[in-house]
Amino acid sequence: MSNPLWAPSQQQIEQSQMYQFMQQVNQQHNTTLDSYSSLHQWTVENPETFWNHIWDDFGVIGNKGNAPFLVDGNKMPGAKWFPEAELNFAENLLKYRDDRTALIFRNEKDIRAEISYKELYTKAAQYAAGLKQRGVGKGDVVAGFMPNIAETVIAMLATTSLGAIWTSCSPDFGIQGVMDRFGQVKPKVLFTIPAYLYNGKRIDCVEKVTQIAERLDTTEQIVFVPYLDQTDDISSVSKSCWLENFIDNSATELSFTPVSFADPLYIMYSSGTTGTPKCIVHSVGGTLLQHLKEHHLHTDIKREDKLFYFTTCGWMMWNWLVSGLACGCTVVLFDGSPFAPSAKVLWDIAEQEGISVFGTSAKYIAALEKAGTKPGTSHNLPNLRAVLSTGSPLAHESFEYVYREIKEDLLLASISGGTDILSCFALGCPILPVHTGELQCRGLGMDVAIFDDEGKEIKEQKGELVCRTPFPSMPIYFWADESGEKYKSAYFAQFDNIWAHGDYGELTQHEGVIIHGRSDAVLNPGGVRIGTAEIYRQVEKVEQVQESICIGQPWQDDTRVVLFVVLKDGIELSAELQKEIKQTIRANTTPRHVPSLIIQVADIPRTISGKIVELAVRKVVLGEAVSNKDALANPEALDLYANLPELQ
């Protein structure tokens, strides 16, 4: 076995909520659990008991009803969790109403604001009164076309306090991208801003919102939040008003509408790069229980923590982040570019605010390393105890970079799940060591396995990541999918009664997880399946390469691997550099991983949440239409891959 990059001390283990939870289970159930592996096994074998513990131990406000707490627990879809329960999501996020800081907001221009838990409750009451006056109630949809600011969190809390459904996307979405989402779910009220800030520039939104308002004919009110300033003319936007004319400043009390465990809370959206986005509906109870588990046990969040995640409101990590309020910690919000005015902006905030849990994307960590940034040297980070990474597989070199250049004594948790489950299948664990390239563990209560193509479990081999039994944060349905066929097709078409997540991964000898990429992007040269992440990890090692993307191209009755690279400024793809890239890949993988072609490009297309889109590039290379370019942050990049002479 390889030596770990980091391991918790015995004191760190015993002070963790994970360890304390395991001792509590032993005491109450006369078990002898002595490791994370044994605890995980107990949770998947006793799901009803385990999730009941999460409800009780972390103080869910609501009525559980009477047992059983799981009905039809052998059916996917079909299992029902806490069928008699009533609760309210916002009430659980606002259970603390003291003077401790709930939210800190920062942006790239050094604007700072903070809100206490007491103030957050009052502001949510004022927003909720405004929504109620406009007729918003249980089952209605309220949308946010908003940046990651405090007002977005308040609007979500106000919405969910009424039993209504919240949905959001970030203001960098194009008009069609917004309509592909909000046009399907028809929000009653839309919160937005006249402008936002990115990379040092003010970006106006009034014209965009004017066109959106014209097309959202069922929306009754558009509320402008005066972010940056309130001098903008919004008269062109039909049914619009400023926030101050919408809220009721006299309101001081929130009346929380009780809803069922399986009532809708959030509408999330698939990336939409292969068609109109799927509208994935998540439940009140499932989201709350899953996030309480992940925050308290897997991330070990306590009231004194300051939790930060670099995200936009168009990425599920925003929903995950704001659930930290249920732990009573301080949630730190940031709006802007993580590299404006420089690569140290987020680390300045981490130092100044004393952030203890710092979340970001794998792309960001790789970019820090490429930029030569050394936060551990340039900043004082005594409170930092965990770095979380998601969005794509974290390269081995990025693991080593974090411990070398950020901090030696911290938990680096590469986590993986997604919009489909609004949570994680694999993530961090404060009582386990960290091994290079591995996600530490499968989540408690998540019966995750790796299957081969025939549906048989395999270990230390690559295959399909699946979940074999139900879990509370499964979507309750897709919007406007009355028959449920789209839902079943998305997750249950491959294996009967088994959730197939679409990730290509493996379970390691440490009981950790490695994600090798998306299953639909897996390469297949000579009939051997290769995850794209296996190639990216090696290309990351080549100093001259900024980033890369690879696809499989049908060629002479087989598939050949084509690698596209973005090189650092002023560097051209010479024969020598191609040789270095191929040798690096061959030396650390197999000859089949070595690309047949390496082509230099100026840019790589990404979704708005930052994920590279191999399928869209493959479609362009094969001369097929990409149906929904509005889901991309930089759709013009796709043109770089069309009709390349090297591929003919």
C-alpha positions as CSV (number, residue, x, y, z in Angstrom):
1,M,0.0,0.0,0.0
2,S,1.2,3.5,-0.8
3,N,1.9,5.9,2.1
4,P,-0.9,8.4,2.7
5,L,-0.3,12.1,2.0
6,W,-2.0,12.9,5.3
7,A,-3.5,11.0,8.2
8,P,-5.5,12.4,11.1
9,S,-3.9,12.2,14.6
10,Q,-5.7,10.2,17.2
11,Q,-6.8,13.4,18.9
12,Q,-8.2,14.7,15.6
13,I,-10.1,11.4,15.1
14,E,-11.6,11.3,18.6
15,Q,-12.7,15.0,18.4
16,S,-14.5,14.4,15.1
17,Q,-18.3,14.0,14.9
18,M,-17.8,10.9,12.7
19,Y,-15.9,9.1,15.5
20,Q,-18.4,10.3,18.1
21,F,-21.3,9.1,15.9
22,M,-19.7,5.7,15.6
23,Q,-19.4,5.4,19.4
24,Q,-23.0,6.4,19.8
25,V,-24.1,3.7,17.4
26,N,-22.1,1.2,19.3
27,Q,-23.7,2.2,22.6
28,Q,-27.3,2.3,21.4
29,H,-27.2,-0.8,19.1
30,N,-24.8,-3.0,20.9
31,T,-22.4,-3.1,17.9
32,T,-18.6,-3.1,17.9
33,L,-17.9,-0.8,14.9
34,D,-14.3,0.1,15.0
35,S,-13.5,1.6,11.5
36,Y,-15.1,3.7,8.9
37,S,-15.5,0.6,6.7
38,S,-17.6,-1.2,9.4
39,L,-19.6,1.9,10.1
40,H,-20.4,2.3,6.4
41,Q,-21.5,-1.3,6.1
42,W,-23.8,-0.9,9.1
43,T,-25.4,2.2,7.5
44,V,-26.2,0.5,4.2
45,E,-27.5,-2.7,6.0
46,N,-29.7,-0.6,8.4
47,P,-30.9,2.4,6.3
48,E,-34.0,3.1,8.2
49,T,-32.2,3.1,11.6
50,F,-29.3,5.2,10.1
51,W,-31.3,8.0,8.6
52,N,-33.5,8.1,11.7
53,H,-30.3,8.8,13.6
54,I,-29.4,11.6,11.2
55,W,-32.8,13.2,11.9
56,D,-32.5,12.8,15.7
57,D,-28.9,13.4,16.3
58,F,-28.7,16.7,14.3
59,G,-31.9,18.1,15.6
60,V,-34.2,18.2,12.6
61,I,-37.2,20.4,13.4
62,G,-40.4,18.7,12.4
63,N,-42.7,15.8,13.0
64,K,-41.2,12.5,11.9
65,G,-44.4,10.6,12.2
66,N,-44.5,7.0,13.3
67,A,-42.3,4.2,12.1
68,P,-41.7,2.8,9.5
69,F,-39.5,5.5,8.2
70,L,-38.8,3.6,5.0
71,V,-41.5,2.0,2.8
72,D,-40.7,-0.1,-0.3
73,G,-37.1,0.1,0.6
74,N,-36.2,-2.4,-2.1
75,K,-37.5,-0.4,-5.0
76,M,-35.7,2.2,-7.1
77,P,-37.5,4.3,-7.9
78,G,-40.4,3.8,-5.6
79,A,-38.9,3.8,-2.0
80,K,-40.6,6.3,0.3
81,W,-38.7,7.9,3.2
82,F,-40.4,9.2,6.3
83,P,-43.9,9.0,4.7
84,E,-45.7,10.6,7.6
85,A,-43.2,13.3,8.3
86,E,-43.9,17.1,8.1
87,L,-41.1,19.7,8.2
88,N,-39.9,23.0,6.6
89,F,-36.5,23.4,5.0
90,A,-36.1,27.1,5.9
91,E,-37.0,26.5,9.5
92,N,-34.2,24.0,9.8
93,L,-31.7,26.4,8.2
94,L,-32.9,29.2,10.5
95,K,-33.1,27.3,13.8
96,Y,-30.3,29.5,15.1
97,R,-31.4,33.1,15.7
98,D,-28.6,34.6,17.7
99,D,-26.0,37.3,17.1
100,R,-23.4,34.9,15.6
101,T,-22.5,35.6,12.0
102,A,-24.5,33.6,9.5
103,L,-23.3,35.0,6.2
104,I,-20.2,36.9,5.1
105,F,-20.2,38.3,1.6
106,R,-17.1,39.3,-0.4
107,N,-16.5,40.2,-4.0
108,E,-13.5,40.8,-6.1
109,K,-13.7,44.6,-5.5
110,D,-13.3,44.0,-1.7
111,I,-16.9,44.8,-0.9
112,R,-17.7,43.1,2.4
113,A,-20.9,42.6,4.3
114,E,-22.0,40.2,7.1
115,I,-25.4,39.2,8.5
116,S,-26.1,37.6,11.8
117,Y,-28.4,34.6,12.3
118,K,-30.9,37.0,14.0
119,E,-30.7,39.4,11.0
120,L,-31.0,36.6,8.5
121,Y,-34.3,35.4,10.1
122,T,-35.7,39.0,10.0
123,K,-34.7,39.6,6.4
124,A,-36.2,36.3,5.3
125,A,-39.4,37.3,7.1
126,Q,-39.5,40.6,5.1
127,Y,-38.9,38.8,1.8
128,A,-41.5,36.1,2.6
129,A,-44.1,38.7,3.4
130,G,-43.5,40.2,0.0
131,L,-43.8,36.8,-1.7
132,K,-47.0,36.0,0.3
133,Q,-48.6,39.3,-0.8
134,R,-48.0,38.3,-4.4
135,G,-49.8,35.0,-3.8
136,V,-46.8,32.7,-3.6
137,G,-47.5,29.5,-1.7
138,K,-46.9,25.8,-1.5
139,G,-45.9,24.3,-4.8
140,D,-45.3,27.6,-6.6
141,V,-41.9,28.2,-8.3
142,V,-39.7,31.2,-7.4
143,A,-36.5,31.7,-9.5
144,G,-33.3,33.5,-9.0
145,F,-31.3,34.8,-11.9
146,M,-28.7,35.9,-9.4
147,P,-25.0,36.1,-8.5
148,N,-23.8,34.5,-5.3
149,I,-24.8,37.2,-2.9
150,A,-26.6,37.3,0.5
151,E,-29.9,38.4,-1.1
152,T,-30.0,35.1,-3.1
153,V,-29.8,33.1,0.1
154,I,-32.5,35.2,1.7
155,A,-34.8,34.9,-1.3
156,M,-34.3,31.1,-1.2
157,L,-35.1,30.9,2.6
158,A,-38.2,33.1,2.1
159,T,-39.4,31.0,-0.7
160,T,-38.9,27.6,1.0
161,S,-40.4,29.0,4.3
162,L,-43.7,29.2,2.4
163,G,-43.4,25.7,1.1
164,A,-42.7,27.0,-2.4
165,I,-39.9,25.7,-4.8
166,W,-36.7,27.5,-5.4
167,T,-34.7,27.3,-8.6
168,S,-31.7,29.4,-9.8
169,C,-29.1,30.0,-12.4
170,S,-26.2,32.5,-12.6
171,P,-26.4,35.8,-14.6
172,D,-23.7,34.6,-17.0
173,F,-26.3,32.3,-18.7
174,G,-27.4,33.5,-22.1
175,I,-31.1,34.3,-22.8
176,Q,-31.7,30.9,-24.4
177,G,-30.0,29.1,-21.5
178,V,-32.3,30.8,-19.1
179,M,-35.4,30.1,-21.1
180,D,-34.3,26.4,-21.5
181,R,-34.5,26.2,-17.7
182,F,-37.0,28.7,-16.4
183,G,-39.2,28.5,-19.5
184,Q,-40.0,24.9,-18.5
185,V,-40.8,25.5,-14.8
186,K,-42.6,28.9,-15.2
187,P,-41.6,30.8,-12.0
188,K,-44.3,33.0,-10.4
189,V,-41.6,35.4,-9.2
190,L,-38.1,36.1,-10.5
191,F,-35.4,37.7,-8.5
192,T,-32.6,39.3,-10.5
193,I,-30.0,42.1,-10.6
194,P,-29.3,45.0,-13.0
195,A,-25.6,44.2,-13.2
196,Y,-22.9,42.0,-11.8
197,L,-19.1,42.0,-11.5
198,Y,-16.7,39.7,-13.2
199,N,-13.0,40.0,-13.9
200,G,-13.0,43.7,-13.0
201,K,-15.9,44.5,-15.3
202,R,-19.4,45.6,-14.6
203,I,-21.7,43.5,-16.8
204,D,-25.1,44.9,-17.4
205,C,-28.2,42.6,-17.3
206,V,-31.2,44.9,-17.8
207,E,-31.4,44.3,-21.6
208,K,-31.1,40.5,-21.1
209,V,-33.7,40.5,-18.4
210,T,-36.0,42.6,-20.6
211,Q,-36.0,39.9,-23.2
212,I,-36.4,37.1,-20.6
213,A,-39.4,39.0,-19.1
214,E,-41.1,39.2,-22.5
215,R,-40.8,35.4,-22.9
216,L,-41.7,34.4,-19.3
217,D,-45.3,35.3,-19.8
218,T,-46.5,33.4,-16.7
219,T,-44.1,35.3,-14.3
220,E,-46.1,37.8,-12.3
221,Q,-43.3,39.8,-10.7
222,I,-39.6,40.5,-11.5
223,V,-37.7,41.8,-8.5
224,F,-34.5,43.7,-9.0
225,V,-32.0,43.5,-6.2
226,P,-29.8,46.7,-6.2
227,Y,-26.4,44.9,-6.4
228,L,-23.5,47.3,-7.1
229,D,-25.9,50.3,-7.3
230,Q,-29.5,51.3,-7.9
231,T,-29.1,53.9,-10.6
232,D,-30.1,51.6,-13.4
233,D,-33.3,52.2,-15.4
234,I,-35.4,49.1,-15.2
235,S,-38.5,50.6,-16.8
236,S,-38.0,48.5,-20.0
237,V,-38.6,45.3,-17.9
238,S,-42.3,44.4,-17.7
239,K,-43.8,43.5,-14.3
240,S,-40.6,44.7,-12.6
241,C,-39.9,46.5,-9.3
242,W,-37.0,47.2,-7.0
243,L,-36.5,45.0,-4.0
244,E,-37.4,47.8,-1.6
245,N,-40.8,48.1,-3.1
246,F,-41.3,44.3,-2.9
247,I,-40.4,43.3,0.6
248,D,-42.3,44.2,3.8
249,N,-39.9,45.9,6.2
250,S,-42.5,45.8,9.0
251,A,-42.4,41.9,9.0
252,T,-40.5,40.4,11.9
253,E,-41.8,36.9,12.2
254,L,-41.7,33.9,9.8
255,S,-44.6,31.5,9.6
256,F,-43.1,28.2,8.4
257,T,-45.4,26.2,6.2
258,P,-45.2,22.5,7.0
259,V,-44.7,20.2,4.0
260,S,-44.2,16.5,3.5
261,F,-40.7,14.9,3.4
262,A,-41.1,14.2,-0.3
263,D,-42.5,17.6,-1.3
264,P,-40.4,19.5,-3.8
265,L,-37.7,21.9,-2.6
266,Y,-35.3,22.6,-5.5
267,I,-35.4,22.3,-9.2
268,M,-32.0,21.6,-10.5
269,Y,-30.9,21.3,-14.2
270,S,-28.7,19.0,-16.1
271,S,-25.9,20.6,-18.1
272,G,-28.0,20.6,-21.3
273,T,-25.0,20.1,-23.6
274,T,-26.8,17.2,-25.4
275,G,-30.3,18.7,-25.5
276,T,-32.7,20.7,-23.4
277,P,-31.7,20.5,-19.8
278,K,-33.6,18.0,-17.6
279,C,-35.4,19.7,-14.7
280,I,-34.5,17.5,-11.7
281,V,-36.7,18.0,-8.7
282,H,-35.3,17.3,-5.2
283,S,-37.2,16.8,-2.0
284,V,-37.3,18.9,1.2
285,G,-36.5,16.0,3.5
286,G,-34.0,14.2,1.3
287,T,-31.9,17.2,0.7
288,L,-31.9,18.3,4.3
289,L,-30.9,14.8,5.7
290,Q,-28.3,14.2,3.1
291,H,-26.7,17.6,3.7
292,L,-26.8,17.3,7.5
293,K,-25.0,14.0,7.1
294,E,-22.3,15.4,4.7
295,H,-21.7,18.6,6.7
296,H,-21.7,17.2,10.2
297,L,-20.1,13.8,9.7
298,H,-18.1,13.9,6.5
299,T,-16.9,17.5,6.7
300,D,-17.0,17.8,10.5
301,I,-18.6,21.2,10.4
302,K,-19.3,22.8,13.8
303,R,-20.7,26.2,14.8
304,E,-17.2,27.8,15.0
305,D,-16.4,26.9,11.4
306,K,-16.3,29.2,8.5
307,L,-17.4,27.3,5.4
308,F,-16.6,28.6,1.9
309,Y,-17.2,27.2,-1.5
310,F,-16.3,28.9,-4.8
311,T,-19.5,28.5,-6.7
312,T,-22.2,30.2,-8.7
313,C,-25.9,29.9,-8.2
314,G,-26.0,27.8,-11.4
315,W,-24.0,24.9,-9.7
316,M,-25.4,22.5,-7.2
317,M,-22.5,23.3,-4.8
318,W,-24.4,26.6,-4.0
319,N,-27.3,24.6,-2.7
320,W,-24.8,22.4,-0.8
321,L,-23.0,25.4,0.6
322,V,-26.0,27.3,2.0
323,S,-27.2,24.1,3.8
324,G,-24.3,24.8,6.1
325,L,-26.6,27.2,7.9
326,A,-28.3,24.2,9.5
327,C,-25.0,23.5,11.3
328,G,-24.9,27.1,12.7
329,C,-21.6,27.8,11.1
330,T,-20.6,31.0,9.1
331,V,-21.2,30.6,5.4
332,V,-18.8,32.7,3.3
333,L,-20.1,33.8,-0.2
334,F,-18.0,35.2,-3.0
335,D,-19.0,36.8,-6.3
336,G,-16.6,37.3,-9.1
337,S,-13.6,35.8,-10.8
338,P,-11.2,33.7,-8.6
339,F,-8.3,35.3,-10.5
340,A,-9.3,39.0,-10.4
341,P,-7.4,41.0,-9.7
342,S,-4.9,38.1,-9.1
343,A,-4.7,34.4,-8.2
344,K,-4.5,35.4,-4.5
345,V,-7.9,36.9,-4.2
346,L,-9.6,33.9,-2.6
347,W,-6.6,33.3,-0.3
348,D,-6.7,36.9,0.8
349,I,-10.3,36.2,1.9
350,A,-9.4,32.9,3.5
351,E,-6.8,34.6,5.6
352,Q,-8.9,37.7,6.4
353,E,-12.0,35.7,7.3
354,G,-10.3,32.8,9.0
355,I,-11.9,30.2,6.6
356,S,-11.6,26.7,8.0
357,V,-13.2,24.7,5.1
358,F,-12.3,25.9,1.7
359,G,-14.2,24.4,-1.3
360,T,-13.4,24.8,-5.0
361,S,-13.1,23.0,-8.3
362,A,-10.3,20.7,-9.5
363,K,-9.9,23.1,-12.4
364,Y,-9.1,25.9,-9.9
365,I,-6.5,23.9,-8.1
366,A,-4.8,22.9,-11.3
367,A,-4.8,26.6,-12.4
368,L,-3.3,27.7,-9.2
369,E,-0.4,25.3,-9.6
370,K,0.1,26.3,-13.3
371,A,0.2,30.0,-12.1
372,G,2.9,29.1,-9.6
373,T,0.7,30.3,-6.7
374,K,1.9,29.3,-3.2
375,P,-0.8,30.2,-0.7
376,G,0.9,28.5,2.2
377,T,3.9,30.8,1.8
378,S,2.1,34.0,0.9
379,H,-0.8,33.7,3.4
380,N,-1.3,32.9,7.1
381,L,-3.9,30.1,7.2
382,P,-4.0,28.8,10.8
383,N,-7.7,28.0,10.8
384,L,-7.7,26.1,7.5
385,R,-8.3,22.4,8.2
386,A,-10.0,21.1,5.0
387,V,-9.9,21.7,1.3
388,L,-12.7,20.3,-0.8
389,S,-12.6,19.8,-4.5
390,T,-15.2,18.7,-7.1
391,G,-16.4,19.3,-10.6
392,S,-14.0,16.9,-12.2
393,P,-11.5,14.3,-11.0
394,L,-8.6,15.9,-9.1
395,A,-5.2,15.0,-10.7
396,H,-2.5,13.3,-8.6
397,E,-0.3,16.3,-9.1
398,S,-3.0,18.5,-7.6
399,F,-3.2,16.4,-4.5
400,E,0.5,16.8,-4.0
401,Y,0.4,20.5,-4.8
402,V,-2.2,21.1,-2.0
403,Y,0.0,19.5,0.6
404,R,3.2,21.0,-0.7
405,E,2.0,24.6,-1.4
406,I,-1.1,25.2,0.7
407,K,-0.8,23.3,4.0
408,E,0.6,20.0,5.2
409,D,-1.9,19.4,8.0
410,L,-5.3,19.4,6.4
411,L,-7.9,17.1,5.0
412,L,-8.0,17.2,1.2
413,A,-11.4,15.8,0.2
414,S,-12.0,15.2,-3.4
415,I,-15.8,14.7,-3.6
416,S,-18.1,13.3,-6.3
417,G,-21.8,13.1,-6.8
418,G,-23.7,15.8,-8.7
419,T,-26.8,17.6,-9.6
420,D,-28.7,14.4,-10.0
421,I,-28.4,13.6,-6.3
422,L,-27.7,17.1,-4.9
423,S,-25.0,15.5,-2.8
424,C,-22.1,13.0,-3.0
425,F,-21.6,9.3,-3.6
426,A,-18.0,9.6,-2.5
427,L,-16.4,12.2,-0.4
428,G,-14.2,13.0,2.6
429,C,-13.9,11.5,6.0
430,P,-12.2,13.1,9.0
431,I,-11.1,9.7,10.5
432,L,-9.4,8.3,7.4
433,P,-6.1,9.1,5.7
434,V,-5.8,10.8,2.3
435,H,-4.2,8.9,-0.6
436,T,-3.0,10.5,-3.8
437,G,-5.7,10.4,-6.5
438,E,-8.4,8.9,-4.3
439,L,-11.7,10.0,-2.9
440,Q,-11.5,8.9,0.7
441,C,-14.7,6.9,1.1
442,R,-18.2,6.1,0.0
443,G,-20.8,8.2,1.7
444,L,-22.6,6.8,4.8
445,G,-25.9,5.2,3.8
446,M,-24.9,5.1,0.1
447,D,-24.6,1.5,-1.1
448,V,-22.1,2.4,-3.8
449,A,-20.3,-0.3,-5.8
450,I,-18.5,-0.7,-9.2
451,F,-20.2,-3.0,-11.7
452,D,-18.9,-4.5,-14.9
453,D,-21.0,-4.5,-18.1
454,E,-22.9,-7.6,-16.9
455,G,-23.9,-6.1,-13.6
456,K,-21.5,-7.9,-11.4
457,E,-19.6,-6.2,-8.6
458,I,-15.9,-5.7,-9.2
459,K,-13.2,-4.3,-6.9
460,E,-9.8,-2.7,-7.9
461,Q,-11.1,-2.7,-11.5
462,K,-12.7,0.0,-13.6
463,G,-16.4,-0.1,-14.2
464,E,-19.7,1.7,-13.8
465,L,-20.3,3.5,-10.5
466,V,-23.7,2.4,-9.1
467,C,-25.8,2.6,-6.0
468,R,-27.6,-0.6,-5.2
469,T,-30.2,0.6,-2.7
470,P,-32.4,3.7,-2.3
471,F,-31.2,6.9,-0.6
472,P,-33.2,9.9,0.6
473,S,-31.7,12.4,-1.9
474,M,-32.8,10.6,-5.0
475,P,-34.8,13.0,-7.2
476,I,-38.5,12.8,-6.6
477,Y,-39.2,13.3,-10.3
478,F,-38.3,15.3,-13.4
479,W,-40.5,18.3,-14.1
480,A,-43.2,17.6,-16.7
481,D,-42.3,13.9,-16.9
482,E,-45.7,12.5,-15.9
483,S,-45.0,8.9,-16.9
484,G,-41.6,8.9,-15.2
485,E,-40.0,7.5,-18.3
486,K,-37.3,10.2,-18.6
487,Y,-36.4,9.6,-15.0
488,K,-36.1,5.9,-15.3
489,S,-34.2,6.2,-18.5
490,A,-31.7,8.5,-16.9
491,Y,-30.7,6.2,-14.1
492,F,-32.2,2.8,-14.3
493,A,-32.0,1.8,-18.0
494,Q,-28.6,0.1,-17.6
495,F,-29.3,-2.1,-14.6
496,D,-32.7,-3.0,-13.3
497,N,-33.5,-1.5,-9.8
498,I,-29.9,-0.2,-9.6
499,W,-28.9,3.5,-9.9
500,A,-26.3,3.8,-12.6
501,H,-24.7,7.3,-12.1
502,G,-22.8,7.6,-15.4
503,D,-19.4,7.7,-13.8
504,Y,-16.5,5.4,-14.7
505,G,-14.6,4.5,-11.6
506,E,-13.1,2.0,-9.3
507,L,-12.9,1.0,-5.6
508,T,-9.3,0.9,-4.3
509,Q,-7.5,-1.3,-1.8
510,H,-8.0,1.5,0.7
511,E,-11.8,1.3,0.2
512,G,-11.4,4.7,-1.5
513,V,-12.8,5.6,-4.9
514,I,-11.2,6.8,-8.1
515,I,-13.3,8.5,-10.8
516,H,-11.9,8.1,-14.2
517,G,-14.4,10.3,-16.0
518,R,-17.9,10.2,-17.3
519,S,-19.0,6.8,-18.7
520,D,-20.3,8.4,-21.9
521,A,-16.9,9.9,-22.5
522,V,-14.9,6.7,-22.0
523,L,-12.5,6.0,-24.9
524,N,-12.5,2.5,-26.4
525,P,-9.3,2.0,-28.5
526,G,-8.9,-1.6,-29.5
527,G,-11.9,-2.5,-27.3
528,V,-10.1,-1.4,-24.1
529,R,-12.1,1.1,-22.0
530,I,-10.1,4.2,-20.9
531,G,-11.3,7.0,-18.7
532,T,-10.4,10.4,-20.0
533,A,-9.2,11.5,-16.5
534,E,-6.4,8.9,-16.8
535,I,-5.0,10.8,-19.7
536,Y,-5.6,14.3,-18.3
537,R,-3.6,13.3,-15.1
538,Q,-0.6,12.7,-17.2
539,V,-0.9,15.7,-19.5
540,E,-1.1,17.9,-16.4
541,K,2.5,17.0,-15.7
542,V,3.7,18.6,-18.8
543,E,4.8,22.1,-17.9
544,Q,4.0,23.7,-21.3
545,V,0.4,22.5,-21.3
546,Q,-2.3,24.8,-19.8
547,E,-5.2,22.3,-20.2
548,S,-6.4,19.6,-22.4
549,I,-9.4,17.6,-23.7
550,C,-9.5,14.3,-25.5
551,I,-12.1,12.3,-27.4
552,G,-12.4,9.0,-29.3
553,Q,-12.7,9.3,-33.1
554,P,-13.9,6.3,-35.2
555,W,-11.0,5.4,-37.4
556,Q,-10.4,2.4,-39.7
557,D,-12.8,0.1,-37.9
558,D,-11.5,1.1,-34.5
559,T,-11.3,4.1,-32.2
560,R,-8.3,6.4,-32.1
561,V,-7.6,8.8,-29.2
562,V,-7.3,12.4,-30.2
563,L,-5.9,14.9,-27.7
564,F,-6.4,18.6,-27.9
565,V,-4.1,20.9,-25.9
566,V,-4.1,24.5,-24.9
567,L,-0.5,25.6,-24.4
568,K,0.9,28.4,-22.3
569,D,1.3,31.8,-24.0
570,G,3.9,31.9,-26.7
571,I,4.4,28.1,-27.0
572,E,3.8,26.2,-30.2
573,L,3.2,22.4,-30.4
574,S,6.5,21.2,-31.8
575,A,7.4,17.6,-32.6
576,E,9.6,17.6,-29.5
577,L,6.7,18.7,-27.3
578,Q,4.3,16.1,-28.9
579,K,7.0,13.4,-28.1
580,E,7.2,14.6,-24.5
581,I,3.5,14.5,-24.0
582,K,3.2,11.0,-25.5
583,Q,6.2,9.7,-23.5
584,T,4.7,11.1,-20.3
585,I,1.4,9.3,-21.0
586,R,3.0,6.0,-22.0
587,A,5.4,5.9,-19.0
588,N,2.6,6.3,-16.5
589,T,-0.3,4.4,-18.2
590,T,-0.3,2.0,-21.1
591,P,0.4,2.3,-24.9
592,R,-3.3,2.3,-25.6
593,H,-3.6,5.6,-23.6
594,V,-1.2,7.4,-26.0
595,P,-3.1,9.6,-28.4
596,S,-2.8,9.0,-32.1
597,L,-3.1,12.7,-32.7
598,I,-2.2,15.8,-30.6
599,I,-3.7,19.0,-31.9
600,Q,-3.1,22.5,-30.5
601,V,-6.2,24.6,-29.9
602,A,-6.8,28.1,-28.5
603,D,-9.6,27.2,-26.1
604,I,-11.6,24.3,-24.6
605,P,-15.4,24.5,-24.4
606,R,-16.9,24.3,-21.0
607,T,-20.3,24.4,-19.3
608,I,-21.1,27.5,-17.3
609,S,-20.2,25.6,-14.1
610,G,-16.7,25.0,-15.6
611,K,-16.8,21.3,-16.8
612,I,-15.2,20.5,-20.1
613,V,-17.6,18.9,-22.6
614,E,-16.0,16.0,-24.4
615,L,-19.3,14.9,-26.0
616,A,-19.9,18.3,-27.6
617,V,-16.4,18.3,-29.0
618,R,-16.8,14.8,-30.3
619,K,-20.1,15.8,-32.0
620,V,-18.4,18.7,-33.8
621,V,-15.5,16.5,-34.9
622,L,-17.9,13.9,-36.3
623,G,-19.9,16.7,-38.1
624,E,-22.9,16.3,-35.9
625,A,-25.0,19.2,-34.5
626,V,-24.6,20.3,-31.0
627,S,-28.2,21.1,-30.0
628,N,-27.8,23.4,-27.0
629,K,-24.8,25.6,-27.3
630,D,-26.4,28.1,-24.8
631,A,-25.4,25.7,-22.0
632,L,-21.8,26.5,-22.7
633,A,-19.8,29.4,-21.1
634,N,-17.8,29.8,-24.3
635,P,-19.8,28.2,-27.2
636,E,-17.6,29.9,-29.8
637,A,-14.8,27.5,-28.7
638,L,-16.6,24.7,-30.5
639,D,-15.8,26.3,-33.8
640,L,-12.2,25.6,-33.3
641,Y,-12.8,21.8,-33.6
642,A,-14.8,21.9,-36.9
643,N,-13.3,20.6,-40.1
644,L,-9.7,20.3,-38.8
645,P,-7.6,18.9,-41.6
646,E,-5.6,16.6,-39.2
647,L,-8.9,14.7,-38.5
648,Q,-10.0,14.1,-42.0
